[in-house]
């Protein structure tokens, strides 16, 4: 946006007492007697005393580059505010609130960027005498902007482990301001807390997995919120998603099994044979959440820092568990005997499958058809690192007290 021209303020306070001589319009042209409103000849009515009310306004008259959140306010001493009008160049008024004692006024929210305003206030003292003040200012022009990329998608149906994850296009330094502009609510209600992973990612989740059937609403009110000096948000958007059936599965890498459980009581749907990461490339332990599904995808070891170890162009039934490249997927190239008996992969969890990703009756094909993003795999093993929570959508690996402490706002906000 181009910067608006300088706003010049004009002040006008004028008090005039006029004595007018009325001239007769009669045929004779004789001057009329001076009007004195009933006062004795030679006596003049004194002007009323000046108002004792003292007005003050912020920002100063003529100010430029005022932040959207000001400060913008009007105060009065020795009097009460009668009216306050803050309007842009089109005449659109900004709503505001007068304090109960009538001594102050503030706008109800941040002001748009790059806008010129006039501020007119009237107050009166205890004798009813009025005082007025006029000023003009402009808010800072838009410099750089940022947006939030969000997971999950609007209107989607997800598993019970899906957090709300916002990734910002630019680093955020005023985390409290940005967090205050985002609200996540659930129906049925459940407390939801925020946690920052660095300056560009803000996630929300409840203490435990969502209940099946929960409807979640995300309200983004980032427009004109200053996330960092000169960096302003652009979004005003509502997102909604639904938590589908509950499916939380257990992977036991020592036993080489995956037990798929569904429903509130964790009914076992199926036990599948798997092969996890070898001792040199162990699979992450902990709570891993499915973030994406691909019926067929390419996996190249160079993209995960393993040199020329492998390059498989048609991995079937692949479901992502980490951003760094851990998947649970079908495997048609390994000896079928490894599934259920040995851990031989480079860190992924493999299940027996056929080439092409079309079979639905293979172990991998069945799991693929019965999995949605947000489904949970609780991976257990006697060796291996616990997955970093920010590596994918694996927020559940942070204890609740630590999670809440990762908010930029106090608990009582």
N, C-alpha and C positions, 0 to 999 in steps of 0.2 A: 504494500500500500504506500502511496506517495505521502509524504509528510504534508499536513495541512499548513496553510500560511499562518503567519504569526497573528495571534488574536490580540487586538488592541482594545483596551478597556476605555470606556467613557463614563465619566461620573458627572452627574448633574444634580446639584442641590440648589434650589432657588427659593427665596422667600421674598415676596414683593407686596407692598401695601400701596394701593392706588387710590388716589382721590380724583374722581372724574367730574368735570363740569359739563352738565347736560345743557344743551342749547335748544331753545324752543323752536318748533317747526311751524309756529303760528304766523299769520300774515304780517304781524307787526314786527317780528324779528327781535323782540325784547329778550335779553338774556334771562335765563331762569335763575332762581336763587340757588346757591350752593347746597348740595345735599349733605346733611350731617347726621342722618339716621336718628334724629331725635335728640342728639347731644346739644348742649348749649353752644352758642357761637364761640369759635376759637378754641374749643376743646376737642382733642383728637383721642380716639380709642386706642389704648396701648396694645401691642401684639401679645399673643399668649406666650407663657414661659416656655423655653425649650424643654423637650423631653429629657427626663433623667435616665431613660433606658440607654444603655451602651451596648451596641452590637459589635460582634467580631466574627469574621468568617475566614475559613481556610478552604482551599489554598489562597494565597495572596492574589490580589487583583493583577491580572496580566500573566499569571504563572503558566508555564508550558511544561510539557513532559511530565504531567502529574500521573503517578501510577494509578491503575484502575481501582485500587483499594484506598486511594487517597493518601493522607487523611482529607476528607471532605466533611465539613461540619459548620454549623452556625451556632453561636452562643450569645446570650444576652445577660448583662448584669443590671440590677435594679429595675427589672421589668419582666415581661412575659412575651414570648413570640406570638404574633397574631397570624402571620402567614410566611411561608417560605416556598419559593418557586425556583427549582433548578431545571433548566430546559436546554435542549441542544439547539443547533441552528435551524432545525425544521419546526421547532416549537413543541417537540415531544417532551413532556414533563417526566422527570425521574421521581418515582415514589420514594417517600421518606417518612421518618417517624419523629414526632416531637416528644421529648421527655415528659413524664408526668407532671413535673413542676414547671413546664413551659420554658425552661431555661436553655434548652439545646435541641438541635435537629441534626439528624444524620440520614444519608440515603440508605435504602433497604438492602443494597447489594453493590458489588463492584460496577464501575462505569465502563462502557465500551471503549476500546482503544481508538486513538486518532480522531477524537470528537471534540468540537468546541462547545463550551457551555456558558450560559449566563446564570448568575445566582442573585435573586432578589429576595430580601428579607425585610419584614416589617415587625416592629415590636412596640409595646406601649408600656408606660410606667404606671404607677399607682393612681395618678390623676387622669389617666386616659390619654395623655399626650403621646403621640406616635413618633417613632424614629425609623428611618429607612436606610438600607444599604444596598448598593449594587456592585457586583464584581463580575469578572469574566476570566475564564481559564480554559486550557485544553489538555486533554489526556495524551499520554505518550503515543506516538505513532507506532504501528506494528513493525517490529524488527525481524526477529526470527520466531518461528512457530514450532510447536511440537504436537504430536498426536499420540494416542495410545492404541497399539495393536492388541486385540483382545482374544482370549481363549476362555471358554469355547465359543463357537459361532452362535450368533443370534438365531433363536428358533430351534436349536438342536436338542436332541435327547442324548443324555450322557450317563455314564456309570457313576456309582456312589463316591468314587474317589476323585472326581474332577474338581480341581480348584478353579477359582477365577484368577486368571493371570493377565496382567497388563504389562506390555513392554513399550516403553516410551521411545520415540524417535530421537530424542535428544536427552542428555543427562539432566537429572533433576537435582537441584541443590536445596530448594525450599520444599522438602518432602511433606512437611505438615500442611502447607497450602494445597498441594496436589492431593494428598490423601483426604483432606477435608472436602474436596470436590468430587469424591467418589463414594457412592453408597451402595452396599450390597445387602439385600434383604431376602428372606426366605419365607415361604408359605407351605407348611406350617412353620411358625417362627422358631428360630434357633439363633443363638449368639454367633456372629461371624466376626472374625478379627483379621486385621491387615498385618502384613509382614513385608519389609523391604529386603530385596536381594540386590545390594548395590544401588546405584543411582538411576537405573533404567528399567527396573522390574519391581512391580508391586503386586503381590498375590493376596487373595482372601480365601479363608476356609473356616469351617466350624471346628469344634474341638475333636469331634469324631466324624466318621464318614457321614455323608448326607443320608437321610432316610429315603427309601424308594418312594417315588411320587412327588418329591419336593419340587416346588416351582420357585426358581431363583430369578430375581430382578437385579440388574446392574444399572445404576444411574450415573452417567458420566456428565459432570457439569464443569468441564475443563475450559470452556471458552473464556478467554481473557484472564485466566489464572496464570500468574507469573511463577513458572517452575524454576527459573534461574534468571539472573540479571539479563534483561532484554529478550527473554524467551517466554512466549505466551501460548497457552493452549488454544485450540480451535474447535473442540468438540462439545456438543450438547446432544446426548444420545442416550436412549434407553435400550438395554439388551435383556432378553429373557431366554432362559433355557429350562428344560425339565429333566429331573433325575429319573431315569427309567428303573427297571428291575434291579435288585441288588445282586451283584455277582462279585464275590471276593474269593480268589483262588489261592492255593498254597503250592509253592514249588519247593520241594525238598531235593536239593542237589546232591546230598549224600545218598539218598535213596533213589535218585533219578526219576522222580515222579512229579506230576502236576495234578493236583486234586481240584476240580472245578466245583465250587459250591454256589448255590443260588438261594435267594429268599432270606427272610428274617432269621430263620433257624439254621441257615447254612446247610441246606440239604445237598448231599453229594450228587452231582449230575453225572460225573465221569472222572475216572482216574486215567491219565495219559502218561506214557513213557517219554522221557526227555533225555537230552544230553546237554549238559552245561559247559561252561568254560573249563579248559584244561588247567592244570596247576600253574602253568606259565601265563595263562590269560584267564584268570578266574572271573566268574560272573559276579556282578554286584549283588550284595545282600540288601535286605530291607524291603520297604514298601515301594513297589514300582507301579506306575500308572500308565496305562496304554494311552498314548497321545495321538497316534496316527495309524491308519491301516492302508496297506498296499497289496492288492491281489498279486502283483508281481513287481519286483524292483531290482535294481542293480546294486550290488555291494562290492566296493573296491577298497582294499586294505590301505591304499595310499591316502584315502580321505580320513582315516582314523589314526594315521601316523604309524602304520605297520609295514611300510615299504611295499614290496611286491608279494606279500604272503598269499593274496587271493584276489580274484576279480571275477565275480559271478554275475552275469548279466541278467539272470532271470530267476532270482530268489522268489519262491512262491509264498503266498499267505504270510506276508511280513507285517508285524505290528510293533511300532516303535515304543521303547521303554525309556530311553534317555536321549538327550540332545547329542551326546557324544558318539552315538551309533550302536547302542545295545538294543537288540530286537529279540522278540520271540517269533520264530518263523519256521516254515517248512523246509525240509532238507531231503533232496532226492539223490544227492551225489555220495553221501556217506554210506558205509556198510550198515545195513539195517540193524545189525546186532548191537551197535553202540547205544541205541535208544533203550533206556532202562537199565543199562549196565555200566556205562563209562561217560566221563566228561571229556570231550575232545575238541570243543569249538574254541574260537578266539574270543569268547566272552558272551556270545549270544546263547539263547536257549533254543535248541532245535527239536523238532518233532518230525517223525517220518512223513513223507509226502511224495507226490509224483510231480514230474516236470509239467510246467504250464500254468499252474495255479487254478485249474478248472475243477479238480476233484473236490467234492464236498464230504466224501466218506472217509478220507484219510484222517489221521489224528490232527494234522495241521489244518486241513480243510474244515473239519468239524469245529475246531476251536475258533477259527477265523469267522465262521458263520454265526457263532454264539458269543461273539465279543463285540463291544462297542467302545469308542473312546471314553475314558474315564473308569473303565473296569480296573480292578486292583489285582496285582499279583504280589503276595507276600512271600519273598524269596528267603529261604533258610539254607544255611550251609555251615560247615565247621571251619571254612577258610574263605577268605575274600574280603574286600573292603565294603563298608556300608555305602550305598549310593549317596553322593552329595545331593541335598534336597533341591538345589537350583539346577541340577543336571536333569532337565526334563520337567515333568509336572509332579515331582516326588516330594511335595511339601510335607507329607505325613511323617517323614523321618525327623521332623523337628518337634521336640516335646512342647506341650501346650504353653507352659509358662514362658519358655524361650520364644515361642512363636509370638505371643502377645507382646513381649518385650521388644520385638522387632518393628512395632508400629512407631510412627513419628508423633503420634498424638497421645496424650495422657489417657489412662483407662477410663476416666470419668467423662470423656468428651461425648 
